Amino acid sequence: MIIDCDTGVDDALALLFAVRHPGLELRAVTCVAGNTDVDGVVRNTLTVLDQAGAPDIPVARGAERPLIEPARPARHVHGQDGMGDLGLPAPARRPVDVDAVTLLRREILGSPRPVTLIPTAPLTNIALLLRTHPEVTRNIERIVFMGGTAGTGNATPVAEFNVWHDPEAAAVLLTAGVSITMYGLDVFTRVVVPGADVQRLRASTEAGARLAGELLAHRPAGPDPDGDDPSGGLGDAGAVCAVADPAGLGTRRLPVEVALAPGPTRGQTIVDRRPRPGEAEIHGGIREQTLVDVGLDVDVDRYVRLYLNTVEG
């Protein structure tokens, strides 16, 4: 698999899991602007891999802004450095000397087995890859992306941050012609690590497990993060759990499109859950929509146990 990320607190949780799960082979990590600027994303990604004791995994710098709009970082969520302002050391490793799209093409086409691509970020790099090198789809088994929602958004009332940050790129993703799973806010917010487990991780003497605890503590799931139960949301890491253990994610194959027009619905993932066509289709024809496996249910306990067992070893 390959992760495309905007590291970010919960992207970091995803990376920690990915490098420690014995059934996952992380071939590369590509970085894009999102939670913080792209240079900060590269730095954060390299730091996490250091802390996790990861092997020499290639990391590449990608797009520094969306296809059309300016970058709009989420530092109010992830801290000024994008990693919860935890004061982590500068990374010892360095990124490769090629850009993200070049690395993605090389690693996908060079893999002896089809690759699962896991974007946990705005989809700018993925859109550029698909438009520049469409031949990569012949060796992509599935794209499991963290993004979108069938219900309430977080960036706007109807749009999730990763899709809202670059809606055009998300629309390009839906033309990929490969199997797509949407791990959206409908399941994203539900996978929560209990406070006792977070505290145990924070007290660990092993660097990677301790970092997971500090990151989870920065992502409080309850209204009182300093209270008796400082539980933390796994966020993006749940998408990687869904690759490692697909049976824990309940999906429905549904038509999905992205709203691109200016205004309050821009960036919305329109998930058609109706049992039959409506008047708009009857009178105006059927719009071309992509069928996506949309995550609507998740076995929370299963993924929490999976994450903790993997990160703690």
C-alpha positions as CSV (number, residue, x, y, z in Angstrom):
1,M,0.0,0.0,0.0
2,I,0.9,3.7,-0.3
3,I,-0.3,6.5,1.9
4,D,-0.9,10.0,0.6
5,C,-1.2,12.3,3.6
6,D,-1.1,15.8,5.1
7,T,0.4,14.8,8.5
8,G,-1.5,16.1,10.8
9,V,-2.2,14.5,14.1
10,D,-4.5,11.7,12.9
11,D,-2.4,11.1,9.8
12,A,0.5,10.5,12.2
13,L,-1.7,7.9,14.0
14,A,-2.3,6.2,10.6
15,L,1.4,6.1,9.8
16,L,2.2,4.6,13.2
17,F,-0.3,1.8,12.6
18,A,0.7,1.2,8.9
19,V,4.4,0.7,9.7
20,R,3.7,-1.7,12.6
21,H,1.0,-3.9,11.2
22,P,2.6,-7.2,10.0
23,G,0.1,-7.7,7.2
24,L,0.7,-4.3,5.5
25,E,3.7,-3.4,3.3
26,L,4.0,0.4,3.2
27,R,5.9,1.1,-0.1
28,A,5.9,4.9,0.0
29,V,4.4,8.0,1.6
30,T,3.5,11.1,-0.4
31,C,2.8,14.5,1.1
32,V,0.4,17.3,0.2
33,A,-0.7,20.6,1.7
34,G,-3.8,20.3,3.9
35,N,-3.6,20.2,7.7
36,T,-0.5,22.3,7.5
37,D,1.8,23.6,4.7
38,V,3.4,20.9,2.5
39,D,6.9,21.4,3.9
40,G,5.5,21.0,7.4
41,V,3.8,17.8,6.2
42,V,7.0,16.4,4.9
43,R,8.8,17.2,8.2
44,N,6.0,15.7,10.3
45,T,5.9,12.6,8.2
46,L,9.6,12.0,8.5
47,T,9.5,12.6,12.2
48,V,6.7,10.0,12.7
49,L,8.6,7.4,10.7
50,D,11.7,8.1,12.9
51,Q,9.6,7.8,16.1
52,A,8.0,4.6,14.8
53,G,11.4,3.0,14.1
54,A,10.2,2.5,10.5
55,P,12.4,1.1,7.8
56,D,13.7,3.3,5.0
57,I,10.4,4.2,3.3
58,P,10.6,6.7,0.5
59,V,8.8,10.0,1.3
60,A,8.1,12.7,-1.3
61,R,6.9,16.3,-1.3
62,G,3.8,16.9,-3.4
63,A,1.4,19.8,-4.2
64,E,1.7,22.9,-2.0
65,R,-1.9,24.1,-2.8
66,P,-5.1,22.7,-4.3
67,L,-5.7,22.7,-8.0
68,I,-7.7,25.9,-8.1
69,E,-8.0,27.5,-4.6
70,P,-5.3,28.6,-2.1
71,A,-4.3,26.3,0.7
72,R,-6.4,26.6,3.9
73,P,-4.6,24.8,6.7
74,A,-6.3,23.5,9.8
75,R,-3.8,24.6,12.4
76,H,-6.6,25.4,14.8
77,V,-7.2,21.6,15.0
78,H,-3.6,20.3,14.6
79,G,-1.5,23.0,16.1
80,Q,0.9,25.4,14.6
81,D,3.3,22.7,13.5
82,G,0.5,20.4,12.4
83,M,1.5,17.8,15.0
84,G,-0.2,19.1,18.2
85,D,2.8,21.3,19.0
86,L,4.4,18.4,20.9
87,G,7.9,19.7,20.5
88,L,9.1,16.6,18.6
89,P,12.7,16.5,17.4
90,A,13.7,17.3,13.8
91,P,13.7,14.2,11.7
92,A,17.0,12.3,10.9
93,R,15.8,11.0,7.6
94,R,15.2,13.0,4.4
95,P,12.7,12.9,1.6
96,V,13.6,11.4,-1.8
97,D,14.7,13.7,-4.6
98,V,11.6,13.3,-6.8
99,D,8.2,14.8,-6.5
100,A,5.1,13.0,-5.1
101,V,3.5,12.2,-8.5
102,T,6.8,10.7,-9.8
103,L,7.2,8.6,-6.7
104,L,3.6,7.4,-6.9
105,R,3.9,6.3,-10.5
106,R,7.2,4.6,-9.8
107,E,6.0,2.7,-6.8
108,I,2.6,1.7,-8.2
109,L,3.9,0.4,-11.5
110,G,7.0,-1.1,-9.9
111,S,5.0,-3.1,-7.4
112,P,4.9,-6.9,-8.0
113,R,1.3,-7.0,-6.7
114,P,-1.6,-4.5,-7.2
115,V,-1.3,-1.5,-4.7
116,T,-3.9,-0.2,-2.4
117,L,-3.7,3.6,-2.3
118,I,-4.8,5.3,0.9
119,P,-5.2,9.1,0.7
120,T,-5.9,10.6,4.1
121,A,-5.6,14.1,2.8
122,P,-6.9,16.5,0.2
123,L,-6.7,14.6,-3.1
124,T,-4.6,17.0,-5.1
125,N,-1.6,14.6,-5.6
126,I,-4.0,11.8,-6.6
127,A,-5.8,14.0,-9.2
128,L,-2.4,15.1,-10.7
129,L,-1.3,11.4,-10.8
130,L,-4.5,10.2,-12.5
131,R,-4.4,13.0,-15.1
132,T,-0.7,12.7,-15.8
133,H,-0.2,9.0,-15.6
134,P,-3.6,7.2,-16.1
135,E,-1.7,4.0,-16.8
136,V,-1.2,3.5,-13.1
137,T,-4.7,2.3,-12.7
138,R,-3.8,-1.0,-14.1
139,N,-1.8,-1.8,-10.9
140,I,-4.1,-0.2,-8.4
141,E,-6.3,-2.7,-6.6
142,R,-8.4,-0.2,-4.6
143,I,-8.4,3.4,-3.4
144,V,-9.5,3.8,0.2
145,F,-9.7,7.5,0.9
146,M,-10.5,9.3,4.1
147,G,-12.9,12.0,3.0
148,G,-16.5,13.0,2.4
149,T,-19.6,12.4,4.3
150,A,-23.1,11.1,3.6
151,G,-24.4,13.4,6.3
152,T,-23.0,16.3,8.3
153,G,-19.7,18.0,7.3
154,N,-17.0,19.6,9.4
155,A,-15.5,22.2,7.1
156,T,-19.0,23.4,6.3
157,P,-22.4,22.0,7.3
158,V,-22.3,19.6,4.4
159,A,-18.6,19.2,3.4
160,E,-15.8,17.3,5.0
161,F,-12.4,19.0,5.1
162,N,-10.3,16.9,2.7
163,V,-12.9,17.1,-0.1
164,W,-13.7,20.7,0.7
165,H,-10.0,21.7,0.5
166,D,-9.8,20.5,-3.1
167,P,-13.2,19.6,-4.5
168,E,-12.0,19.4,-8.1
169,A,-9.3,16.9,-7.1
170,A,-12.0,14.7,-5.4
171,A,-14.1,14.8,-8.5
172,V,-11.1,13.6,-10.5
173,L,-10.7,10.7,-8.1
174,L,-14.2,9.6,-8.9
175,T,-13.1,9.1,-12.6
176,A,-10.3,6.8,-11.7
177,G,-12.0,3.7,-13.0
178,V,-10.9,1.6,-10.0
179,S,-12.7,0.3,-6.9
180,I,-13.1,3.1,-4.4
181,T,-14.0,3.0,-0.7
182,M,-15.0,6.2,1.0
183,Y,-14.1,6.3,4.7
184,G,-16.0,9.4,5.6
185,L,-17.1,11.3,8.6
186,D,-20.0,8.9,9.1
187,V,-17.5,6.4,10.5
188,F,-14.5,8.6,11.1
189,T,-15.8,10.2,14.2
190,R,-17.0,7.0,15.8
191,V,-13.8,5.1,16.4
192,V,-12.6,6.4,19.8
193,V,-9.9,5.0,22.0
194,P,-10.9,5.0,25.7
195,G,-9.1,7.4,28.1
196,A,-7.5,4.6,30.1
197,D,-5.8,3.3,27.0
198,V,-4.7,6.7,26.0
199,Q,-3.1,7.3,29.3
200,R,-1.4,3.9,29.2
201,L,0.1,4.7,25.8
202,R,1.3,8.1,27.0
203,A,3.1,6.4,29.9
204,S,4.9,3.9,27.6
205,T,8.7,3.8,27.5
206,E,8.6,2.9,23.7
207,A,8.7,6.0,21.5
208,G,6.1,5.0,18.9
209,A,3.5,3.9,21.4
210,R,4.1,7.0,23.6
211,L,3.7,9.2,20.5
212,A,0.4,7.5,19.7
213,G,-0.8,8.4,23.2
214,E,0.2,12.0,23.0
215,L,-1.5,12.3,19.6
216,L,-4.7,10.7,20.8
217,A,-4.6,13.1,23.8
218,H,-4.5,16.0,21.4
219,R,-7.6,14.6,19.7
220,P,-10.1,14.6,22.5
221,A,-13.3,12.8,21.7
222,G,-15.3,14.1,24.7
223,P,-16.3,17.6,25.7
224,D,-13.8,17.7,28.6
225,P,-10.4,16.5,27.5
226,D,-8.9,17.3,30.9
227,G,-11.6,15.3,32.7
228,D,-11.6,11.7,34.0
229,D,-12.0,10.1,30.6
230,P,-9.6,11.8,28.1
231,S,-10.6,9.5,25.2
232,G,-9.1,10.2,21.7
233,G,-10.4,9.7,18.2
234,L,-8.4,7.6,15.8
235,G,-9.5,9.7,12.8
236,D,-7.5,8.9,9.7
237,A,-6.0,5.8,11.2
238,G,-9.4,4.1,10.9
239,A,-9.1,4.1,7.1
240,V,-5.9,2.1,7.4
241,C,-7.6,-0.2,9.9
242,A,-10.2,-0.7,7.2
243,V,-7.5,-1.9,4.8
244,A,-6.0,-4.2,7.3
245,D,-9.4,-5.6,8.4
246,P,-12.1,-4.8,5.9
247,A,-14.7,-6.9,7.7
248,G,-14.9,-4.2,10.4
249,L,-16.3,-1.6,8.1
250,G,-19.9,-1.8,6.9
251,T,-20.3,-0.3,3.4
252,R,-23.0,0.2,0.8
253,R,-22.3,0.6,-2.9
254,L,-23.8,3.9,-3.7
255,P,-23.6,6.7,-6.4
256,V,-21.4,9.6,-5.3
257,E,-20.6,12.9,-6.8
258,V,-18.9,16.1,-5.6
259,A,-20.6,19.5,-5.6
260,L,-18.2,22.0,-7.4
261,A,-20.3,25.1,-7.8
262,P,-19.5,28.1,-5.6
263,G,-21.7,28.6,-2.6
264,P,-22.7,26.7,0.6
265,T,-22.7,23.2,-0.9
266,R,-19.2,23.4,-2.5
267,G,-17.2,20.3,-1.6
268,Q,-20.2,18.3,-0.5
269,T,-20.1,14.6,-1.4
270,I,-23.6,13.9,-2.6
271,V,-24.3,10.3,-1.7
272,D,-27.5,9.0,-3.3
273,R,-29.1,6.7,-0.8
274,R,-32.6,6.6,-2.4
275,P,-34.1,3.2,-3.2
276,R,-35.3,4.4,-6.6
277,P,-34.8,7.3,-9.1
278,G,-36.6,10.5,-8.4
279,E,-38.4,13.0,-10.5
280,A,-35.2,14.8,-11.5
281,E,-33.9,11.6,-13.1
282,I,-37.2,10.7,-14.6
283,H,-37.7,14.1,-16.2
284,G,-34.1,15.2,-16.8
285,G,-32.2,12.0,-17.5
286,I,-29.8,10.1,-15.4
287,R,-26.6,12.0,-14.4
288,E,-23.3,10.1,-14.7
289,Q,-22.3,9.1,-11.1
290,T,-19.6,6.9,-9.7
291,L,-20.5,3.9,-7.6
292,V,-18.5,4.0,-4.4
293,D,-18.3,1.6,-1.4
294,V,-19.4,4.2,1.2
295,G,-18.6,3.4,4.9
296,L,-21.7,3.8,6.9
297,D,-21.1,1.5,9.9
298,V,-18.0,0.4,11.8
299,D,-17.2,-2.1,14.5
300,V,-15.6,0.4,16.9
301,D,-14.3,-2.1,19.5
302,R,-12.8,-4.2,16.8
303,Y,-10.8,-1.3,15.3
304,V,-9.7,0.0,18.7
305,R,-8.4,-3.4,19.7
306,L,-6.7,-3.8,16.3
307,Y,-5.0,-0.4,16.6
308,L,-3.8,-0.8,20.2
309,N,-2.5,-4.4,19.6
310,T,-0.6,-3.2,16.5
311,V,0.9,0.0,17.9
312,E,1.8,-1.5,21.2
313,G,3.1,-4.7,19.7
